[in-house]
Amino acid sequence: MISAAIVGGTGYTGVELIRLLSAHPEVSIDLLTSRSEAGRRADEIFPSLRGVSDIVFSDLGDNTLSALQKCDVVFFATPHGVAMQQAEALTQAGVKVIDLAADFRLQSLTDFEHWYQQSHSCPDLLKTAVYGLPEINRDKLIDALVVGNPGCYPTTAILGLKPVITEQNKRNESLVDARIVIDAKSGVSGAGRQAKLDLNYAETTDNFKAYSVSGHRHLPEIEQGIEQILDSQFSHRIRFLPHLVPMIRGMFTSIHLEITAAGRAIDWQQVFEASYAQEPFVDVLPRGMYPDTRSVRASNRMRIAIYQDNERRELTVLVVQDNLVKGAAGQAVQNMNVMFGMDETLGLNFAPIVP
């Protein structure tokens, strides 16, 4: 059995990790930490875990690091800046680290410092970290000691654009215009489990709004994904705009592209189907069928639909996922499966919840 620890298990991604790992046939959650809830059972805080897990939150103080070093893998479901404080000592002890925050996502220290307002404490380790998108970095994940779990928005944007960028690179010609518009919507759970006025029921229900209009910290992550991870040979200008919608969980990203003459000669439906034919968690819908967030609720599945209009020179890519599962905890478990040489779908191959 793989010995796992979860640091910071009181948030929504933390409870999702407990839910998923408790059902994983090859994993034992041996340590769950929280300073604020130390001594309490997880199912006291989250009654949904009754009969699923009887683990107790621990605050080990000065002994936390030594306890974590006894595990095989440590998941950090913590605020930005926490994982990088302990990652070096953990990896030196042979422990694998999966960070669900942003400490190991951006390779640019300048971008990290600008968007997260802090200096990186282990830049050398950052250079060796693997960006945790199995559909792109599967081979690199196998030997990874540190994985930066992608943000929820970048997961939809990068995987939504992957077939387009890959096809451009293969043909070595521009198939879409340089300008890409990414219009994304998320349920309120994406903001975390915190008491904030603009996230309370009266403010979010029966309301729909854009936020971070002047710039969102997931933009450089999306740009990095296209330029470095997908190794784009072409320059792209990305306009990314997130919205908060009055639902608890779910994410819908619409990507708008203008196709060139060469791009209009391509059947993009076939390109997307071929690109994801072997991917267990990416479902390209049949031509003329479009996704909704309910079709992936509480699952690790992503669904993608394509609409191509050659007369208007438009290609629209529609992507849905559960922001807490494929957009966070589920993807972290998927990464762990690859890192430990297990079947990638282990503990994750369950159907979405409807209604």
DRENDO-1510 file (C-alpha; in Angstrom, 1 decimal, always signed):
<recs>
REC; n; res; u; v; w
REC; 1; MET; +0.0; +0.0; +0.0 .
REC; 2; ILE; +1.1; +3.5; -0.7 .
REC; 3; SER; +1.3; +5.7; +2.4 .
REC; 4; ALA; -0.2; +9.1; +1.8 .
REC; 5; ALA; -0.4; +12.3; +3.7 .
REC; 6; ILE; -2.7; +15.3; +3.1 .
REC; 7; VAL; -1.5; +18.6; +4.4 .
REC; 8; GLY; -4.4; +21.0; +4.8 .
REC; 9; GLY; -7.5; +18.8; +4.6 .
REC; 10; THR; -10.2; +21.2; +5.7 .
REC; 11; GLY; -10.8; +22.9; +2.3 .
REC; 12; TYR; -12.9; +21.6; -0.6 .
REC; 13; THR; -9.9; +20.1; -2.5 .
REC; 14; GLY; -8.8; +18.5; +0.8 .
REC; 15; VAL; -12.1; +16.8; +1.4 .
REC; 16; GLU; -12.2; +15.6; -2.2 .
REC; 17; LEU; -8.7; +14.1; -1.7 .
REC; 18; ILE; -10.0; +12.3; +1.4 .
REC; 19; ARG; -13.0; +11.0; -0.5 .
REC; 20; LEU; -11.0; +9.8; -3.5 .
REC; 21; LEU; -8.1; +8.3; -1.7 .
REC; 22; SER; -10.3; +6.5; +0.8 .
REC; 23; ALA; -11.7; +4.6; -2.1 .
REC; 24; HIS; -8.4; +3.9; -3.8 .
REC; 25; PRO; -7.5; +0.2; -3.5 .
REC; 26; GLU; -3.7; +0.9; -3.3 .
REC; 27; VAL; -3.5; +3.9; -0.9 .
REC; 28; SER; -3.7; +4.4; +2.8 .
REC; 29; ILE; -4.2; +7.9; +4.2 .
REC; 30; ASP; -1.8; +7.8; +7.2 .
REC; 31; LEU; -1.6; +11.5; +8.0 .
REC; 32; LEU; -4.0; +14.4; +7.8 .
REC; 33; THR; -2.9; +17.7; +9.1 .
REC; 34; SER; -4.6; +20.9; +10.2 .
REC; 35; ARG; -3.6; +23.4; +12.8 .
REC; 36; SER; -7.1; +24.7; +13.3 .
REC; 37; GLU; -8.9; +21.3; +13.5 .
REC; 38; ALA; -6.3; +19.2; +15.2 .
REC; 39; GLY; -7.8; +16.4; +17.3 .
REC; 40; ARG; -11.1; +16.3; +15.4 .
REC; 41; ARG; -12.2; +13.5; +13.1 .
REC; 42; ALA; -12.6; +14.5; +9.5 .
REC; 43; ASP; -16.1; +13.2; +9.5 .
REC; 44; GLU; -17.1; +15.6; +12.2 .
REC; 45; ILE; -16.3; +18.5; +9.9 .
REC; 46; PHE; -17.5; +16.7; +6.8 .
REC; 47; PRO; -20.4; +14.4; +7.6 .
REC; 48; SER; -20.3; +13.0; +4.0 .
REC; 49; LEU; -17.2; +11.1; +5.2 .
REC; 50; ARG; -19.1; +9.1; +7.9 .
REC; 51; GLY; -18.5; +5.5; +7.2 .
REC; 52; VAL; -15.8; +6.4; +4.6 .
REC; 53; SER; -12.9; +7.6; +6.7 .
REC; 54; ASP; -12.3; +7.7; +10.5 .
REC; 55; ILE; -9.0; +9.7; +10.2 .
REC; 56; VAL; -8.3; +12.4; +12.7 .
REC; 57; PHE; -6.7; +15.8; +11.9 .
REC; 58; SER; -3.2; +16.2; +13.5 .
REC; 59; ASP; -1.1; +19.2; +14.3 .
REC; 60; LEU; +2.3; +17.7; +15.0 .
REC; 61; GLY; +4.1; +21.0; +15.4 .
REC; 62; ASP; +7.8; +20.6; +15.2 .
REC; 63; ASN; +7.4; +16.9; +14.4 .
REC; 64; THR; +5.3; +17.5; +11.3 .
REC; 65; LEU; +8.1; +17.2; +8.8 .
REC; 66; SER; +9.6; +14.0; +10.3 .
REC; 67; ALA; +6.1; +12.5; +10.2 .
REC; 68; LEU; +5.6; +13.5; +6.6 .
REC; 69; GLN; +9.0; +12.0; +5.6 .
REC; 70; LYS; +7.7; +8.6; +6.6 .
REC; 71; CYS; +5.1; +8.7; +3.9 .
REC; 72; ASP; +5.4; +7.8; +0.2 .
REC; 73; VAL; +3.5; +10.8; -1.2 .
REC; 74; VAL; +2.4; +14.1; +0.3 .
REC; 75; PHE; -0.5; +16.1; -1.1 .
REC; 76; PHE; -0.5; +19.8; -0.3 .
REC; 77; ALA; -4.0; +21.1; -0.3 .
REC; 78; THR; -2.8; +24.3; +1.2 .
REC; 79; PRO; -2.6; +28.0; +0.3 .
REC; 80; HIS; +0.1; +29.2; -2.1 .
REC; 81; GLY; +3.6; +29.3; -0.5 .
REC; 82; VAL; +3.2; +26.4; +2.0 .
REC; 83; ALA; +4.4; +23.4; -0.1 .
REC; 84; MET; +7.7; +25.0; -1.2 .
REC; 85; GLN; +8.7; +25.4; +2.5 .
REC; 86; GLN; +8.8; +21.7; +3.0 .
REC; 87; ALA; +9.3; +20.2; -0.5 .
REC; 88; GLU; +13.1; +20.1; -0.5 .
REC; 89; ALA; +13.3; +18.2; +2.8 .
REC; 90; LEU; +10.6; +15.8; +1.7 .
REC; 91; THR; +12.1; +15.0; -1.7 .
REC; 92; GLN; +15.6; +14.5; -0.1 .
REC; 93; ALA; +13.9; +11.8; +2.0 .
REC; 94; GLY; +12.5; +10.2; -1.1 .
REC; 95; VAL; +9.0; +11.4; -0.7 .
REC; 96; LYS; +7.0; +12.4; -3.7 .
REC; 97; VAL; +5.2; +15.8; -3.5 .
REC; 98; ILE; +2.0; +16.8; -5.3 .
REC; 99; ASP; +1.1; +20.4; -4.7 .
REC; 100; LEU; -2.5; +21.5; -5.5 .
REC; 101; ALA; -1.5; +25.2; -5.0 .
REC; 102; ALA; +0.7; +27.3; -7.4 .
REC; 103; ASP; +4.2; +26.8; -5.9 .
REC; 104; PHE; +5.4; +24.5; -8.7 .
REC; 105; ARG; +3.2; +25.5; -11.6 .
REC; 106; LEU; +5.0; +28.5; -13.1 .
REC; 107; GLN; +8.6; +28.1; -14.2 .
REC; 108; SER; +9.1; +31.9; -14.4 .
REC; 109; LEU; +10.1; +33.2; -11.0 .
REC; 110; THR; +9.2; +36.7; -12.3 .
REC; 111; ASP; +5.7; +35.6; -13.1 .
REC; 112; PHE; +5.3; +33.7; -9.8 .
REC; 113; GLU; +6.5; +36.7; -7.7 .
REC; 114; HIS; +4.2; +39.1; -9.7 .
REC; 115; TRP; +1.0; +37.1; -9.5 .
REC; 116; TYR; +1.4; +35.5; -6.0 .
REC; 117; GLN; +3.2; +38.3; -4.3 .
REC; 118; GLN; +6.0; +36.2; -2.7 .
REC; 119; SER; +9.5; +35.0; -3.5 .
REC; 120; HIS; +10.0; +31.3; -4.3 .
REC; 121; SER; +11.9; +29.5; -1.5 .
REC; 122; CYS; +13.3; +26.6; -3.6 .
REC; 123; PRO; +13.9; +27.8; -7.2 .
REC; 124; ASP; +16.3; +24.9; -8.0 .
REC; 125; LEU; +13.7; +22.3; -7.1 .
REC; 126; LEU; +11.1; +24.3; -9.1 .
REC; 127; LYS; +13.3; +23.6; -12.2 .
REC; 128; THR; +12.8; +19.9; -11.8 .
REC; 129; ALA; +9.1; +20.0; -11.0 .
REC; 130; VAL; +6.7; +18.5; -13.6 .
REC; 131; TYR; +3.5; +20.2; -14.6 .
REC; 132; GLY; +0.8; +17.7; -13.7 .
REC; 133; LEU; -1.2; +17.3; -16.9 .
REC; 134; PRO; -1.0; +13.5; -17.6 .
REC; 135; GLU; -2.5; +14.0; -21.1 .
REC; 136; ILE; +0.6; +15.9; -22.0 .
REC; 137; ASN; +3.3; +15.2; -19.5 .
REC; 138; ARG; +2.7; +11.5; -18.8 .
REC; 139; ASP; +6.2; +10.4; -19.6 .
REC; 140; LYS; +7.8; +13.1; -17.4 .
REC; 141; LEU; +5.4; +12.3; -14.5 .
REC; 142; ILE; +6.8; +8.7; -14.2 .
REC; 143; ASP; +10.1; +9.9; -12.7 .
REC; 144; ALA; +8.8; +13.1; -11.0 .
REC; 145; LEU; +9.5; +13.9; -7.4 .
REC; 146; VAL; +7.6; +17.1; -7.4 .
REC; 147; VAL; +4.4; +17.8; -9.3 .
REC; 148; GLY; +2.7; +21.1; -9.7 .
REC; 149; ASN; -1.0; +20.2; -10.0 .
REC; 150; PRO; -2.5; +22.6; -12.7 .
REC; 151; GLY; -5.0; +25.2; -11.9 .
REC; 152; CYS; -8.6; +24.4; -12.9 .
REC; 153; TYR; -9.0; +27.0; -15.6 .
REC; 154; PRO; -5.6; +26.1; -17.2 .
REC; 155; THR; -6.6; +22.5; -17.3 .
REC; 156; THR; -9.6; +23.2; -19.5 .
REC; 157; ALA; -7.7; +25.8; -21.6 .
REC; 158; ILE; -4.5; +23.8; -22.3 .
REC; 159; LEU; -6.3; +20.5; -23.0 .
REC; 160; GLY; -8.9; +22.4; -25.1 .
REC; 161; LEU; -6.1; +23.9; -27.2 .
REC; 162; LYS; -3.7; +20.9; -27.3 .
REC; 163; PRO; -5.1; +19.3; -30.6 .
REC; 164; VAL; -4.9; +22.7; -32.3 .
REC; 165; ILE; -1.4; +23.6; -31.3 .
REC; 166; THR; -0.1; +20.0; -31.9 .
REC; 167; GLU; -1.6; +20.1; -35.4 .
REC; 168; GLN; +0.0; +23.4; -36.1 .
REC; 169; ASN; +3.3; +22.2; -35.0 .
REC; 170; LYS; +3.0; +19.0; -37.1 .
REC; 171; ARG; +2.1; +20.9; -40.3 .
REC; 172; ASN; +4.5; +23.8; -39.5 .
REC; 173; GLU; +1.9; +26.4; -40.6 .
REC; 174; SER; -0.5; +28.7; -39.0 .
REC; 175; LEU; -3.9; +27.1; -38.8 .
REC; 176; VAL; -5.6; +29.6; -36.4 .
REC; 177; ASP; -5.2; +33.4; -36.0 .
REC; 178; ALA; -2.8; +34.6; -33.3 .
REC; 179; ARG; -5.6; +35.9; -31.1 .
REC; 180; ILE; -7.3; +33.4; -28.8 .
REC; 181; VAL; -10.3; +34.3; -26.6 .
REC; 182; ILE; -10.9; +32.0; -23.6 .
REC; 183; ASP; -14.2; +32.7; -21.9 .
REC; 184; ALA; -14.5; +30.6; -18.7 .
REC; 185; LYS; -17.1; +30.1; -16.0 .
REC; 186; SER; -16.7; +28.4; -12.6 .
REC; 187; GLY; -18.9; +27.4; -9.7 .
REC; 188; VAL; -18.3; +29.1; -6.4 .
REC; 189; SER; -16.4; +26.2; -4.9 .
REC; 190; GLY; -13.5; +27.3; -7.1 .
REC; 191; ALA; -12.9; +30.2; -4.7 .
REC; 192; GLY; -12.3; +27.8; -1.8 .
REC; 193; ARG; -14.0; +27.1; +1.5 .
REC; 194; GLN; -13.8; +30.5; +3.2 .
REC; 195; ALA; -16.1; +33.1; +4.7 .
REC; 196; LYS; -16.1; +36.1; +2.3 .
REC; 197; LEU; -18.9; +38.5; +1.7 .
REC; 198; ASP; -18.9; +38.2; -2.1 .
REC; 199; LEU; -19.1; +34.4; -1.8 .
REC; 200; ASN; -22.0; +34.1; +0.6 .
REC; 201; TYR; -25.4; +32.7; -0.6 .
REC; 202; ALA; -27.2; +36.1; -0.9 .
REC; 203; GLU; -24.4; +37.5; -3.1 .
REC; 204; THR; -23.8; +34.6; -5.4 .
REC; 205; THR; -27.3; +33.1; -5.9 .
REC; 206; ASP; -29.3; +34.5; -8.8 .
REC; 207; ASN; -26.1; +36.4; -9.9 .
REC; 208; PHE; -23.5; +36.0; -12.6 .
REC; 209; LYS; -20.4; +38.1; -12.9 .
REC; 210; ALA; -17.0; +38.4; -14.4 .
REC; 211; TYR; -13.9; +38.9; -12.1 .
REC; 212; SER; -10.2; +39.6; -12.5 .
REC; 213; VAL; -11.1; +41.4; -15.7 .
REC; 214; SER; -7.8; +43.3; -15.8 .
REC; 215; GLY; -5.8; +40.1; -15.4 .
REC; 216; HIS; -6.0; +36.7; -13.7 .
REC; 217; ARG; -3.1; +34.7; -12.3 .
REC; 218; HIS; -4.0; +31.7; -14.4 .
REC; 219; LEU; -3.2; +33.6; -17.6 .
REC; 220; PRO; +0.6; +33.1; -17.3 .
REC; 221; GLU; -0.1; +29.5; -16.6 .
REC; 222; ILE; -2.1; +29.1; -19.7 .
REC; 223; GLU; +0.5; +31.0; -21.8 .
REC; 224; GLN; +3.2; +28.7; -20.3 .
REC; 225; GLY; +1.1; +25.7; -21.2 .
REC; 226; ILE; +0.8; +26.8; -24.9 .
REC; 227; GLU; +4.3; +28.1; -25.4 .
REC; 228; GLN; +6.4; +25.6; -23.3 .
REC; 229; ILE; +4.4; +22.5; -22.5 .
REC; 230; LEU; +2.8; +22.3; -25.9 .
REC; 231; ASP; +6.0; +23.6; -27.5 .
REC; 232; SER; +4.1; +26.0; -29.8 .
REC; 233; GLN; +6.1; +27.3; -32.7 .
REC; 234; PHE; +3.8; +30.2; -33.2 .
REC; 235; SER; +3.0; +33.4; -31.3 .
REC; 236; HIS; -0.4; +33.7; -29.7 .
REC; 237; ARG; -2.2; +36.5; -27.9 .
REC; 238; ILE; -4.6; +35.2; -25.3 .
REC; 239; ARG; -7.5; +37.0; -23.8 .
REC; 240; PHE; -8.7; +35.1; -20.7 .
REC; 241; LEU; -11.7; +36.2; -18.8 .
REC; 242; PRO; -13.2; +34.1; -15.9 .
REC; 243; HIS; -16.7; +34.4; -14.5 .
REC; 244; LEU; -18.4; +33.2; -11.3 .
REC; 245; VAL; -21.7; +31.4; -11.9 .
REC; 246; PRO; -24.4; +30.6; -9.3 .
REC; 247; MET; -23.7; +26.9; -9.0 .
REC; 248; ILE; -21.5; +25.0; -6.4 .
REC; 249; ARG; -19.2; +23.0; -8.7 .
REC; 250; GLY; -18.5; +22.8; -12.4 .
REC; 251; MET; -16.5; +24.6; -15.0 .
REC; 252; PHE; -17.4; +25.6; -18.6 .
REC; 253; THR; -14.7; +27.0; -20.8 .
REC; 254; SER; -15.4; +28.3; -24.3 .
REC; 255; ILE; -12.4; +28.9; -26.5 .
REC; 256; HIS; -12.9; +31.0; -29.6 .
REC; 257; LEU; -10.4; +30.8; -32.5 .
REC; 258; GLU; -10.3; +32.3; -36.0 .
REC; 259; ILE; -9.1; +29.7; -38.5 .
REC; 260; THR; -6.9; +30.5; -41.5 .
REC; 261; ALA; -7.4; +29.2; -45.0 .
REC; 262; ALA; -5.2; +26.3; -44.2 .
REC; 263; GLY; -7.2; +25.7; -41.0 .
REC; 264; ARG; -10.5; +25.7; -42.8 .
REC; 265; ALA; -9.3; +22.7; -44.9 .
REC; 266; ILE; -9.0; +20.6; -41.8 .
REC; 267; ASP; -11.8; +18.5; -40.2 .
REC; 268; TRP; -11.2; +19.6; -36.6 .
REC; 269; GLN; -13.7; +17.1; -35.3 .
REC; 270; GLN; -11.5; +14.3; -36.6 .
REC; 271; VAL; -8.3; +16.0; -35.2 .
REC; 272; PHE; -9.8; +16.2; -31.7 .
REC; 273; GLU; -11.1; +12.7; -31.8 .
REC; 274; ALA; -7.8; +11.3; -32.9 .
REC; 275; SER; -5.9; +13.4; -30.3 .
REC; 276; TYR; -7.9; +12.0; -27.3 .
REC; 277; ALA; -8.8; +8.6; -28.6 .
REC; 278; GLN; -6.6; +6.8; -26.0 .
REC; 279; GLU; -7.3; +9.2; -23.1 .
REC; 280; PRO; -9.4; +7.7; -20.4 .
REC; 281; PHE; -10.6; +11.0; -18.9 .
REC; 282; VAL; -11.1; +13.1; -22.0 .
REC; 283; ASP; -14.3; +12.5; -24.0 .
REC; 284; VAL; -14.7; +14.3; -27.3 .
REC; 285; LEU; -18.4; +14.4; -28.0 .
REC; 286; PRO; -19.8; +13.4; -31.4 .
REC; 287; ARG; -20.3; +16.1; -34.0 .
REC; 288; GLY; -23.4; +18.3; -33.2 .
REC; 289; MET; -23.5; +17.3; -29.5 .
REC; 290; TYR; -22.5; +19.9; -26.9 .
REC; 291; PRO; -21.5; +19.4; -23.2 .
REC; 292; ASP; -23.0; +20.7; -19.9 .
REC; 293; THR; -21.4; +20.8; -16.5 .
REC; 294; ARG; -23.8; +18.3; -15.0 .
REC; 295; SER; -22.5; +15.6; -17.3 .
REC; 296; VAL; -19.2; +15.6; -15.5 .
REC; 297; ARG; -20.3; +16.4; -11.9 .
REC; 298; ALA; -18.2; +14.8; -9.2 .
REC; 299; SER; -16.2; +12.9; -11.7 .
REC; 300; ASN; -12.6; +13.0; -13.1 .
REC; 301; ARG; -14.0; +13.3; -16.7 .
REC; 302; MET; -13.6; +16.2; -19.1 .
REC; 303; ARG; -15.9; +16.5; -22.1 .
REC; 304; ILE; -15.0; +18.5; -25.2 .
REC; 305; ALA; -17.1; +19.6; -28.2 .
REC; 306; ILE; -16.1; +21.2; -31.4 .
REC; 307; TYR; -18.0; +23.6; -33.7 .
REC; 308; GLN; -16.4; +24.6; -37.0 .
REC; 309; ASP; -17.9; +27.3; -39.2 .
REC; 310; ASN; -15.7; +27.8; -42.3 .
REC; 311; GLU; -17.9; +30.5; -43.8 .
REC; 312; ARG; -17.3; +32.7; -40.7 .
REC; 313; ARG; -13.8; +31.3; -40.2 .
REC; 314; GLU; -14.6; +30.3; -36.7 .
REC; 315; LEU; -13.6; +27.3; -34.6 .
REC; 316; THR; -15.2; +27.0; -31.1 .
REC; 317; VAL; -14.0; +24.6; -28.5 .
REC; 318; LEU; -16.3; +23.9; -25.6 .
REC; 319; VAL; -14.8; +22.2; -22.5 .
REC; 320; VAL; -16.5; +21.1; -19.2 .
REC; 321; GLN; -15.1; +19.6; -16.1 .
REC; 322; ASP; -15.7; +19.4; -12.4 .
REC; 323; ASN; -13.4; +22.1; -11.0 .
REC; 324; LEU; -12.8; +20.1; -7.8 .
REC; 325; VAL; -12.1; +16.8; -9.4 .
REC; 326; LYS; -10.4; +16.9; -12.8 .
REC; 327; GLY; -9.7; +20.5; -12.0 .
REC; 328; ALA; -8.0; +19.7; -8.7 .
REC; 329; ALA; -8.1; +16.6; -6.4 .
REC; 330; GLY; -9.0; +14.0; -9.1 .
REC; 331; GLN; -6.2; +15.2; -11.3 .
REC; 332; ALA; -3.8; +15.0; -8.3 .
REC; 333; VAL; -4.8; +11.3; -7.8 .
REC; 334; GLN; -4.4; +10.7; -11.5 .
REC; 335; ASN; -0.9; +12.2; -11.3 .
REC; 336; MET; -0.1; +9.9; -8.3 .
REC; 337; ASN; -1.2; +6.9; -10.2 .
REC; 338; VAL; +1.2; +7.7; -13.0 .
REC; 339; MET; +4.1; +8.5; -10.6 .
REC; 340; PHE; +3.8; +5.1; -8.9 .
REC; 341; GLY; +3.3; +3.1; -12.1 .
REC; 342; MET; -0.3; +2.2; -11.4 .
REC; 343; ASP; -3.2; +2.1; -13.8 .
REC; 344; GLU; -4.0; +5.7; -14.4 .
REC; 345; THR; -7.7; +5.2; -13.8 .
REC; 346; LEU; -7.4; +3.5; -10.4 .
REC; 347; GLY; -9.7; +5.0; -7.9 .
REC; 348; LEU; -11.1; +7.4; -10.4 .
REC; 349; ASN; -13.1; +5.4; -12.9 .
REC; 350; PHE; -16.6; +6.3; -11.6 .
REC; 351; ALA; -19.6; +7.8; -13.4 .
REC; 352; PRO; -20.6; +11.4; -12.9 .
REC; 353; ILE; -23.6; +12.2; -10.6 .
REC; 354; VAL; -26.9; +13.0; -12.2 .
REC; 355; PRO; -29.0; +15.0; -11.4 .
</recs>
